[in-house]
Amino acid sequence: MTLEAMAVEDADRLLDEAWLNGGDVQGALDIAKRLSQQIGRDPVIEDAKIALARCNDCTPSQAFELLVKISQTTNRKLRVVSHEVIHRLNGSGDKG
């Protein structure tokens, strides 16, 4: 496993722990978004994880699995699906 993958897993674990334990979700999200930028991943993926977690009463990691599944079944990039999720939720008036 690469250092980048380990760092992503650590950020995801931190985000899930904050989510489940009522911790500093925004702080954990900020860390995950910074890491995403550093490794070249679109930070909107992190926003989409939180938005889907809120809508589906699941953890951010479970929401990520849902994003990946949508991406794979529709043959669209994960970042494209994530942008669409955010756009649709913001368009419906639900901003999280």
Stockholm file with secondary structure:
# STOCKHOLM 1.0

chainA/1-96         MTLEAMAVEDADRLLDEAWLNGGDVQGALDIAKRLSQQIGRDPVIEDAKIALARCNDCTPSQAFELLVKISQTTNRKLRVVSHEVIHRLNGSGDKG
#=GR chainA/1-96 SS CCHHHHHHHHHHHHHHHHHHHTCCHHHHHHHHHHHHHHHTCCTHHHHHHHHHHHHHTSCHHHHHHHHHHHHHHHTCCHHHHHHHHHHHHHHTTCCC
#=GC SS_cons        CCHHHHHHHHHHHHHHHHHHHTCCHHHHHHHHHHHHHHHTCCTHHHHHHHHHHHHHTSCHHHHHHHHHHHHHHHTCCHHHHHHHHHHHHHHTTCCC
//
